[in-house]
Amino acid sequence: MAQPLRNTTLYLRGIPPDLVRELKARAAQQGLTLTALATTALARALGAPPQDDLGPLEADMAWYDARKRSLLRRYAGEYLAIADRRVLDHDADFSALAARVFARVGVRPVFMPQCVGTSQIAHLRSPRRVPA
């Protein structure tokens, strides 16, 4: 059943692609969702204090991290929809999963990671220019 939040959805049309790309890059750099970054920026522009509605989402992220090993055995490679510290649904197709989940729970924060093992970091040395 959908849980009403005091949030709503805002659809913006005609945003320049460069601005959207920059917003996505900044959100990734700061470890934020695009929604969190845009909400903070809009609140700052209006002179209003930003609202922190990410508490439930952060709790779901911590729940996922704590159970990642067991979730990986069951859902390897699939996208998970996590809310209220439980897996609501899963699918290999993110778009199909998102459509089903938001149709079911309405507009609310849902953590939707791809369940994959730890990513390996490769350190590559940059070529150096030798003075002539």
C-alpha positions as CSV (number, residue, x, y, z in Angstrom):
1,M,0.0,0.0,0.0
2,A,1.3,3.4,-0.9
3,Q,2.5,5.5,2.1
4,P,1.8,9.2,1.6
5,L,4.8,11.5,2.1
6,R,4.8,15.2,2.3
7,N,6.7,15.2,-0.9
8,T,5.3,15.5,-4.4
9,T,6.6,15.0,-8.0
10,L,7.8,17.9,-10.1
11,Y,8.2,17.4,-13.8
12,L,10.5,19.9,-15.6
13,R,10.5,20.1,-19.4
14,G,13.0,21.9,-21.6
15,I,16.0,21.7,-19.3
16,P,19.2,22.0,-21.4
17,P,21.0,18.7,-21.7
18,D,24.3,20.2,-20.5
19,L,22.6,21.4,-17.3
20,V,21.1,17.9,-16.6
21,R,24.5,16.3,-17.3
22,E,26.2,18.8,-14.9
23,L,23.6,18.1,-12.2
24,K,24.0,14.4,-12.6
25,A,27.8,14.7,-12.4
26,R,27.7,16.9,-9.3
27,A,25.2,14.6,-7.6
28,A,27.5,11.6,-8.2
29,Q,30.6,13.5,-7.0
30,Q,28.8,14.4,-3.8
31,G,27.3,10.9,-3.3
32,L,23.8,12.3,-3.5
33,T,20.7,11.3,-5.6
34,L,19.8,13.7,-8.3
35,T,16.6,14.4,-6.3
36,A,18.5,15.3,-3.2
37,L,20.9,17.7,-5.0
38,A,18.0,19.4,-6.9
39,T,16.0,19.8,-3.7
40,T,18.9,21.3,-1.9
41,A,19.7,23.7,-4.8
42,L,16.0,24.8,-5.2
43,A,15.7,25.3,-1.4
44,R,18.9,27.4,-1.4
45,A,17.7,29.4,-4.3
46,L,14.5,30.2,-2.6
47,G,16.2,30.9,0.7
48,A,14.5,28.0,2.5
49,P,16.2,25.5,4.7
50,P,16.7,22.2,2.9
51,Q,14.6,19.3,4.1
52,D,16.2,16.0,4.9
53,D,13.8,13.3,3.8
54,L,16.6,10.9,3.1
55,G,16.5,9.2,6.5
56,P,14.5,6.2,5.4
57,L,16.5,5.9,2.2
58,E,19.8,6.0,4.1
59,A,18.5,3.3,6.5
60,D,17.6,1.1,3.5
61,M,21.1,1.6,2.0
62,A,22.7,0.6,5.4
63,W,20.4,-2.5,5.5
64,Y,21.5,-3.5,2.0
65,D,25.2,-3.0,2.8
66,A,24.8,-5.2,5.9
67,R,23.1,-8.0,4.0
68,K,24.8,-7.7,0.6
69,R,26.6,-11.0,0.8
70,S,23.3,-13.0,1.3
71,L,21.4,-10.8,-1.2
72,L,24.1,-11.4,-3.8
73,R,23.6,-15.2,-3.5
74,R,19.9,-14.8,-4.3
75,Y,19.7,-11.8,-6.6
76,A,23.2,-11.7,-8.3
77,G,23.1,-9.2,-11.3
78,E,19.5,-8.1,-10.7
79,Y,18.2,-4.7,-9.6
80,L,16.5,-4.7,-6.2
81,A,13.8,-2.4,-4.9
82,I,14.4,-1.9,-1.2
83,A,12.1,0.0,1.1
84,D,11.5,-0.3,4.8
85,R,14.5,-2.6,5.2
86,R,13.1,-5.3,2.9
87,V,13.3,-6.3,-0.7
88,L,10.0,-5.3,-2.4
89,D,10.8,-6.7,-5.8
90,H,13.7,-7.6,-8.2
91,D,14.3,-7.7,-11.9
92,A,17.1,-7.8,-14.4
93,D,15.5,-4.8,-16.2
94,F,15.7,-1.6,-14.1
95,S,12.9,0.2,-16.1
96,A,10.4,-2.6,-15.6
97,L,11.3,-2.9,-11.9
98,A,10.9,0.9,-11.4
99,A,7.5,0.9,-13.2
100,R,6.1,-2.0,-11.1
101,V,7.5,-0.7,-7.8
102,F,6.3,2.9,-8.1
103,A,2.9,1.8,-9.4
104,R,2.6,-0.3,-6.2
105,V,4.1,2.0,-3.5
106,G,3.5,5.4,-5.1
107,V,5.9,8.4,-4.8
108,R,8.3,7.6,-2.0
109,P,12.1,7.0,-1.7
110,V,13.0,3.5,-2.8
111,F,16.6,2.3,-2.9
112,M,17.2,0.4,-6.2
113,P,20.8,-0.9,-6.5
114,Q,22.1,-3.5,-8.9
115,C,23.1,-6.4,-6.8
116,V,26.7,-7.0,-7.8
117,G,29.9,-8.0,-6.0
118,T,32.5,-5.6,-4.9
119,S,33.9,-3.7,-7.8
120,Q,37.6,-3.9,-8.4
121,I,39.6,-0.8,-8.6
122,A,42.4,-0.7,-11.1
123,H,45.2,1.8,-10.5
124,L,46.8,2.8,-13.9
125,R,49.9,4.8,-14.0
126,S,49.7,7.8,-16.3
127,P,52.4,8.0,-19.0
128,R,55.0,10.6,-18.3
129,R,56.5,12.9,-20.9
130,V,60.3,12.7,-20.9
131,P,62.0,16.1,-21.5
132,A,63.9,16.2,-24.7
